[in-house]
Amino acid sequence: MQDLQKTENDADGLRRSIETKLYMETLIPDSRGDVLGILESSDKVLNRITETLSQFDVEAPDLLEEFKPMYIDLTDASMSTVEAMVSAVRAYFREPEKVRDYINKAMFFEKESDTVGDRIKRKVLPRTYN
């Protein structure tokens, strides 16, 4: 948690620094909006990760053994989603022709995360029929 919180704080500082430089030094005026949008969206993802892990840290849920493999699958798919997103952001600046591939990977892993998350919910919250 400490590493994640430090990363999140560092990212916030870096985002503000980049925003300031983009405006103060009139850098890449044609792409400024795109870059700022990427920064904002990336920051939202990092904030959501921090919030979620913080909830797990505070609540410290006691997971049943049968659910642990599914939570590991969910974690793996979520991490793969973020890794693909980071690769897409990097590609935007270095290899724009690869951005679409990374976005497609991120969407694939996000869908996988949703599928595993739904599977967990269905097991944890079984339907009751009246």
Backbone hydrogen bonds in HBPLUS format (Angstrom, degrees):
<---DONOR---> <-ACCEPTOR-->    atom                        ^
c    i                          cat <-CA-CA->   ^        H-A-AA   ^      H-
h    n   atom  resd res      DA  || num        DHA   H-A  angle D-A-AA Bond
n    s   type  num  typ     dist DA aas  dist angle  dist       angle   num
A0005-GLN N   A0001-MET O   2.83 MM   4  6.02 164.8  1.85 155.2 159.2     1
A0006-LYS N   A0002-GLN O   2.92 MM   4  6.09 154.9  1.99 146.4 153.4     2
A0007-THR N   A0003-ASP O   2.89 MM   4  6.11 160.6  1.93 148.9 154.5     3
A0008-GLU N   A0004-LEU O   2.83 MM   4  6.07 159.2  1.87 151.8 157.7     4
A0009-ASN N   A0005-GLN O   2.94 MM   4  6.12 159.7  1.98 145.5 150.8     5
A0010-ASP N   A0006-LYS O   2.81 MM   4  6.01 161.9  1.84 153.4 158.9     6
A0011-ALA N   A0007-THR O   2.82 MM   4  5.98 156.6  1.88 148.1 154.9     7
A0012-ASP N   A0008-GLU O   2.99 MM   4  6.24 152.7  2.07 145.3 152.2     8
A0013-GLY N   A0009-ASN O   3.08 MM   4  6.37 160.3  2.12 149.5 154.1     9
A0014-LEU N   A0010-ASP O   2.87 MM   4  6.11 159.9  1.91 152.1 158.2    10
A0015-ARG N   A0011-ALA O   2.82 MM   4  5.98 159.4  1.86 149.4 155.1    11
A0016-ARG N   A0012-ASP O   3.04 MM   4  6.29 163.0  2.07 148.7 152.6    12
A0017-SER N   A0013-GLY O   2.98 MM   4  6.17 157.2  2.03 146.8 153.5    13
A0018-ILE N   A0014-LEU O   2.86 MM   4  6.10 161.3  1.90 154.5 159.0    14
A0019-GLU N   A0015-ARG O   2.90 MM   4  6.12 164.8  1.93 153.0 157.4    15
A0020-THR N   A0016-ARG O   2.95 MM   4  6.13 162.2  1.99 148.8 153.4    16
A0021-LYS N   A0017-SER O   2.99 MM   4  6.22 164.1  2.01 150.0 154.2    17
A0022-LEU N   A0018-ILE O   2.84 MM   4  6.03 159.0  1.89 153.9 160.0    18
A0023-TYR N   A0019-GLU O   3.14 MM   4  6.39 154.5  2.21 148.2 153.7    19
A0024-MET N   A0020-THR O   2.73 MM   4  5.77 170.7  1.74 162.9 165.3    20
A0025-GLU N   A0021-LYS O   2.96 MM   4  5.40 157.5  2.02 134.5 141.2    21
A0027-LEU N   A0022-LEU O   3.19 MM   5  4.85 133.0  2.42 118.6 130.9    22
A0026-THR N   A0023-TYR O   3.45 MM   3  5.03 158.9  2.50  93.5  99.2    23
A0031-SER N   A0028-ILE O   3.05 MM   3  5.48 136.7  2.24 111.4 122.9    24
A0032-ARG N   A0028-ILE O   2.88 MM   4  5.70 114.8  2.31 152.4 170.8    25
A0035-VAL N   A0031-SER O   2.95 MM   4  6.22 165.5  1.97 163.7 168.1    26
A0036-LEU N   A0032-ARG O   2.86 MM   4  6.08 165.3  1.89 156.2 160.4    27
A0037-GLY N   A0033-GLY O   2.91 MM   4  6.05 151.8  1.99 143.0 151.0    28
A0038-ILE N   A0034-ASP O   2.90 MM   4  6.19 154.9  1.97 150.1 156.7    29
A0039-LEU N   A0035-VAL O   2.92 MM   4  6.19 162.1  1.95 152.0 156.9    30
A0040-GLU N   A0036-LEU O   2.91 MM   4  6.10 163.2  1.94 148.6 153.1    31
A0041-SER N   A0037-GLY O   2.91 MM   4  6.05 165.9  1.93 150.2 154.3    32
A0042-SER N   A0038-ILE O   2.89 MM   4  5.97 161.6  1.92 150.3 155.9    33
A0043-ASP N   A0039-LEU O   2.91 MM   4  6.06 153.4  1.99 145.9 153.5    34
A0044-LYS N   A0040-GLU O   3.00 MM   4  6.29 150.5  2.09 145.2 152.9    35
A0045-VAL N   A0041-SER O   3.11 MM   4  6.43 153.3  2.18 146.5 153.0    36
A0046-LEU N   A0042-SER O   3.03 MM   4  6.34 165.5  2.05 151.9 155.3    37
A0047-ASN N   A0043-ASP O   2.85 MM   4  6.05 155.8  1.91 148.6 155.8    38
A0048-ARG N   A0044-LYS O   2.92 MM   4  6.12 153.8  1.99 145.3 152.1    39
A0049-ILE N   A0045-VAL O   2.96 MM   4  6.25 158.6  2.01 153.1 158.8    40
A0050-THR N   A0046-LEU O   2.99 MM   4  6.19 162.9  2.02 147.7 152.3    41
A0051-GLU N   A0047-ASN O   2.89 MM   4  6.12 162.3  1.92 150.3 155.1    42
A0052-THR N   A0048-ARG O   2.93 MM   4  6.08 164.9  1.96 150.8 154.7    43
A0053-LEU N   A0049-ILE O   2.95 MM   4  6.13 172.5  1.95 157.3 159.3    44
A0054-SER N   A0050-THR O   2.88 MM   4  5.91 148.2  1.98 143.8 153.5    45
A0055-GLN N   A0051-GLU O   2.96 MM   4  6.22 150.9  2.04 145.3 152.5    46
A0056-PHE N   A0052-THR O   3.10 MM   4  6.47 159.1  2.14 149.2 154.3    47
A0057-ASP N   A0053-LEU O   2.86 MM   4  6.06 152.1  1.94 143.7 152.1    48
A0058-VAL N   A0054-SER O   2.87 MM   4  6.10 158.5  1.92 152.9 157.5    49
A0059-GLU N   A0055-GLN O   2.80 MM   4  5.81 169.1  1.81 155.5 158.9    50
A0060-ALA N   A0056-PHE O   2.79 MM   4  5.25 143.6  1.92 132.2 142.1    51
A0067-PHE N   A0064-LEU O   2.91 MM   3  5.52 150.8  2.00 118.9 127.4    52
A0068-LYS N   A0065-GLU O   3.25 MM   3  5.38 140.6  2.42 101.5 111.9    53
A0070-MET N   A0067-PHE O   3.03 MM   3  5.34 120.1  2.41 105.8 120.9    54
A0071-TYR N   A0067-PHE O   3.01 MM   4  6.35 153.7  2.08 156.3 164.7    55
A0072-ILE N   A0068-LYS O   2.94 MM   4  6.20 150.6  2.03 152.5 161.0    56
A0073-ASP N   A0069-PRO O   2.92 MM   4  6.18 155.0  1.98 143.1 149.9    57
A0074-LEU N   A0070-MET O   2.84 MM   4  6.09 154.5  1.90 145.2 152.5    58
A0075-THR N   A0071-TYR O   2.88 MM   4  6.04 156.3  1.94 142.0 148.4    59
A0076-ASP N   A0072-ILE O   2.87 MM   4  6.08 162.2  1.90 150.9 155.8    60
A0077-ALA N   A0073-ASP O   2.93 MM   4  6.13 164.7  1.95 151.0 154.9    61
A0078-SER N   A0074-LEU O   2.92 MM   4  6.03 156.1  1.97 145.4 152.6    62
A0079-MET N   A0075-THR O   2.86 MM   4  6.03 162.5  1.89 152.5 157.3    63
A0080-SER N   A0076-ASP O   2.94 MM   4  6.13 156.0  2.00 146.3 153.2    64
A0081-THR N   A0077-ALA O   2.97 MM   4  6.18 146.5  2.08 141.1 150.0    65
A0082-VAL N   A0078-SER O   3.07 MM   4  6.41 162.1  2.10 152.2 155.4    66
A0083-GLU N   A0079-MET O   2.86 MM   4  6.08 161.9  1.90 151.7 157.4    67
A0084-ALA N   A0080-SER O   2.97 MM   4  6.09 157.3  2.02 144.0 149.6    68
A0085-MET N   A0081-THR O   2.95 MM   4  6.21 150.2  2.04 144.9 153.9    69
A0086-VAL N   A0082-VAL O   2.86 MM   4  6.13 162.9  1.89 156.8 160.3    70
A0087-SER N   A0083-GLU O   2.95 MM   4  6.17 156.1  2.01 144.1 151.2    71
A0088-ALA N   A0084-ALA O   2.90 MM   4  6.14 146.8  2.02 141.6 150.7    72
A0089-VAL N   A0085-MET O   2.94 MM   4  6.29 155.1  2.01 150.9 157.4    73
A0090-ARG N   A0086-VAL O   2.96 MM   4  6.23 166.5  1.97 153.8 157.2    74
A0091-ALA N   A0087-SER O   2.87 MM   4  5.98 158.7  1.91 144.7 151.4    75
A0092-TYR N   A0088-ALA O   2.96 MM   4  6.16 142.2  2.11 142.2 151.7    76
A0093-PHE N   A0090-ARG O   3.09 MM   3  5.57 134.3  2.30 108.7 119.1    77
A0094-ARG N   A0090-ARG O   3.03 MM   4  6.23 144.7  2.16 145.6 156.5    78
A0095-GLU N   A0091-ALA O   2.74 MM   4  4.51 134.6  1.94 114.8 129.8    79
A0098-LYS N   A0095-GLU O   2.86 MM   3  5.77 170.6  1.87 135.1 138.3    80
A0099-VAL N   A0096-PRO O   3.21 MM   3  5.39 162.3  2.24 108.5 113.9    81
A0102-TYR N   A0098-LYS O   3.22 MM   4  6.58 161.6  2.26 157.1 161.6    82
A0103-ILE N   A0099-VAL O   2.89 MM   4  6.16 156.9  1.95 157.4 165.0    83
A0104-ASN N   A0100-ARG O   2.91 MM   4  6.12 159.5  1.95 150.5 155.8    84
A0105-LYS N   A0101-ASP O   2.99 MM   4  6.29 151.9  2.07 144.3 152.1    85
A0106-ALA N   A0102-TYR O   2.87 MM   4  6.12 160.7  1.91 149.0 154.1    86
A0107-MET N   A0103-ILE O   2.88 MM   4  6.16 158.5  1.93 151.8 157.6    87
A0108-PHE N   A0104-ASN O   2.93 MM   4  6.13 152.8  2.00 144.7 152.3    88
A0109-PHE N   A0105-LYS O   2.95 MM   4  6.25 167.9  1.97 158.6 160.2    89
A0110-GLU N   A0106-ALA O   2.85 MM   4  5.99 149.2  1.94 146.0 155.6    90
A0111-LYS N   A0107-MET O   2.99 MM   4  6.14 157.0  2.04 144.6 150.1    91
A0112-GLU N   A0108-PHE O   2.99 MM   4  6.32 151.8  2.08 144.2 152.6    92
A0113-SER N   A0109-PHE O   2.86 MM   4  6.11 153.0  1.93 144.9 151.8    93
A0114-ASP N   A0110-GLU O   2.93 MM   4  6.24 157.9  1.98 149.1 154.8    94
A0115-THR N   A0111-LYS O   2.91 MM   4  6.18 154.7  1.98 148.0 154.9    95
A0116-VAL N   A0112-GLU O   2.97 MM   4  6.23 166.1  1.99 154.8 157.4    96
A0117-GLY N   A0113-SER O   2.82 MM   4  5.95 161.7  1.86 151.1 157.2    97
A0118-ASP N   A0114-ASP O   2.88 MM   4  6.05 155.2  1.94 146.4 152.7    98
A0119-ARG N   A0115-THR O   3.00 MM   4  6.25 152.4  2.07 144.0 151.8    99
A0120-ILE N   A0116-VAL O   2.96 MM   4  6.28 156.8  2.01 152.7 158.3   100
A0121-LYS N   A0117-GLY O   2.99 MM   4  6.25 164.5  2.02 149.7 153.8   101
A0122-ARG N   A0118-ASP O   2.92 MM   4  6.14 158.4  1.97 150.9 156.3   102
A0123-LYS N   A0119-ARG O   3.17 MM   4  6.42 145.4  2.29 142.2 150.8   103
A0123-LYS N   A0120-ILE O   3.13 MM   3  5.25 124.3  2.45  98.0 112.1   104
A0124-VAL N   A0120-ILE O   2.85 MM   4  6.06 160.4  1.89 157.7 163.9   105
A0125-LEU N   A0121-LYS O   2.71 MM   4  5.57 162.4  1.74 149.5 155.4   106
